[in-house]
Amino acid sequence: MSDPILSLQAVHTDIAQYHILQGVDLEVPRGQVTMLLGRNGVGKTTTLKTIMGQWTAKSGKILYDGQDITRLPVSARARGGIGFVPEDMGIFSDLTVEENMLLGCTSGPLDSARKEWLLGAFPALGTFWNSEAGNLSGGQKQMLSIARAMAEDRQLYLIDEPTKGLAPAIVSTMAQALRELKGQGASILLVEQNFSVARALGDSAAVMDDGRVIWTGPMAELAENKDLQERLMGLSMEAH
């Protein structure tokens, strides 16, 4: 196997007095979609924010593309090729769709070929290109949040629950765009509660519980084994 694009080694993160991450070990293979799974409140979002630098690891090491980024600021991680789509989307409502997209470009204007691909993937954004983002529906804001992270070609995308609360048609649009992104060679670490999306998109999976990764393996292995799902996540995912 090729060297992973991202590696977390015994990462601990505290938020206020709470010890959230309790020694996370995680590898994200290059050019694959890795699903980060687990029940609510086990540390998945904190893991993404620690990788991005929004929370600082108290101890442990984060290696990205062979470099130790554990103490780097968020801006340096973004410039280094990491894109982040937070669960709360982080859309600027009083800016237009176009202006929001430009905020995702750290090294210059939005490339015309890239723009064409993104508007092909998310047609609604073209319709509202010059409108204030606050006028978009929840699903369209989620599309904008993901498209903004994709505005430049990045090596690694951290995406937190992109399909949460979305209609099935928008979910399939989103999944297709992520598939195309992977096809371009990107690596993706994806937190997702919708197990059918996880099964369809994931190459590998890591399951968290109580601030640690408790299982890693092929996504297909987890998807096919209901007993394993029950044991790792305490619920049958079949209904999702």
N, C-alpha and C positions, 0 to 999 in steps of 0.2 A: 504494500500500500504506500502511496506517496505521502510525503510529510504533511501533517494537518496544517490548514491555514490558521487555525486558532487552537490554543491549548490553555486550559485553566488548570493550575496545579495547586491543590490544597488552599483554595481561595476562601477567606473569611471576610464577611462584610457586616459591620454593625450599623444600624440606623437608630439614632438616639440611644436609648438603653437596651435596645433589642438586638440580639445576636441572630441575624437573619440567615446568612450563608455560613455553614459550619464545616468548611473543608470541601469545597466543590472541585471535583476532578472532571474535566470535560474536554473532548477533542471534537473539532469540526473538520471533517475531511474536505480537502480542496475540491471544488467543483460539484459538491453534493448539497442536497437539502437535508439538514439535520433537524428533526422535530424535538423540541424540548417540552416534555409532557409531565403531567402530574395534577393533583387536585389544586383547588384554589388555596393560596396562602402558603405554599411550600417553598417559595423563593425564586420562581421562574422570572418574574419581572425584575427582581433585584439582581439576578444574574445578568440579564441583558444590560441593565443600567450600570452595573459594575464593569462590564466589558467596555461600554461606551465611555466610562469615566464620570458619569453623573453621580455615582457613589464611588468612594475610594475604598479599595480593598484594604482591610486592616492588616492582613498577612496573606502569604501565598504569592503566586506569580501568574501573570497573564502574558502569553506569548502570541504575537500576531505576525504572521509571515516571517517567523524566525526572530523577531525583535521583541525585547521585553518592553511592554507598554504599560506596565502596572501603575507607574506614577505619572504618565503623560496626561496633559489636559485634554478635555473633550475635543477642542479645536484641532489639536495635533492628530488625534485618532481619526477625525473626519477627513482631514487632509491626506492622511495615509491610506484612505480608501475604504473606510468603514461607514456604511449608511445605516441609520437607525430610524425605524418607524415605531414611535411609542403608542401605547394602547390608547392614550387620550388624544392622539392624532396631531396635536400641536399646530392646528391650522390658524392662520391670522385672518379673522373674519372680515376685517375692514379693508384688506388687500384683495386685489383681483386674483383669479386663478393663475394668470400669467405671472403676477408679482410673487405669489407664493412659490411658484415653480422656480423662479430665478433665485430665491433664497436657498434652493437646494444645489445651486451651482457654485462651487467654491473656487473654481479655477478659470472663470470667464463666462461669457454668455452661453445660453442653451444651444447646443449643437442642433442644426436644422434636421439632420437625419435622425438624431435621438428624439427630437420633438415629434417628428412624423411617426416614429415607432410607438411612442407613448400615447399619442392621440389615436393611433390605430388600436392600441390595447385598451384604452379607456376613452371611447368616443364622446362620452358626456362632457369630458373636460374641454374638448374642442368647442362644443356648443356653448359653454359658459366661460370661455377663455378670457373675455374682457369684463366679466361680471364679478361682483364682490363674492368672495368665498363663503361669506355668511349666508348667502342665498341658496347654497347647495343643500341637498338632502343629506341625511346621515351617511348613506351609502356612497354618495358622490364625494363627501368630505374624506371618507376613508380611502377612496380611489386617489384623491388628490394627495393625501398623506403618503401613500405608497409611491405614486408617480414622482413626487418631489424627491424622495430618497433615491429614485432611479434616474434622476435628471442627469446625473453623470455616471459614467461607467465605473462602478466600484467593485472591489474584489470580494467584499463581505457585506452582507445585509443582515441586520438584526431586526426581526419583525415580530411585534407583540400583538397577538390575537387579531389578525387582519380581518377575519370574517365574523367577528362578534356582532351579533344582532342584525346581520345583513340578510336580505332576501336571497333565495337560492340562485336567481339569475345573476345577481351581482357577485355572489360567491364563486360561481363558475367563471365569470370574467376575471376575477382576481386570481383564481387558481391558474388560469391559462397564461396570464401575464407573468406569474411567478415561474411557470414552466419554461416560458420563452427566455426569461432572465437566466435561469439555470442553463438553458441551451447556449447562451452567450458565454458560458464559462464561469459565471458567478457562483460563489458559495453562499448559502443561506442558512441562518439559524432562526428557526420559526417556532414561536410559542403559539399553540393552537388547541382550543378545547373541542373543536368539531372533529371527531375522530375519523369521519369519512374523508374530510379534507386532508388530515394527517396521513391517512392510509394512501390516498391518491398521490400526494406530493412527496412524501418522505422517502429518502434513501435509507437513512439511519435514524435511530431514536435514542434519546436519553430521558429517563424517567426520574423526576425529583421527588423527594419526600423529606420534610423536616430539614430543609437547608442543605441537603446533600443529593448527589446523583446516586441512585440505588440500583440502576440497571442501564446498560447500554447494549445495543445490538442492531441488527437490521430491522427496519420498520416493518417489513413483511412478516418477520418472525413474530413480532408483537401483535400485528393485525390478525394473524391466523390463530393465535393462542388465547382463547377467552379466559382460561384459568390464570394465565400470566397477567392479563389485564386486570382481572379481579384481585390478584395478589398484590400487584404493584400500585394500583390506583384505587382499590377498594370499591370498584363498581364495574358492572359490565358495560363496556362501551358500545355494545351492539345496538343499543337503542338510539344512539346519537347519529 
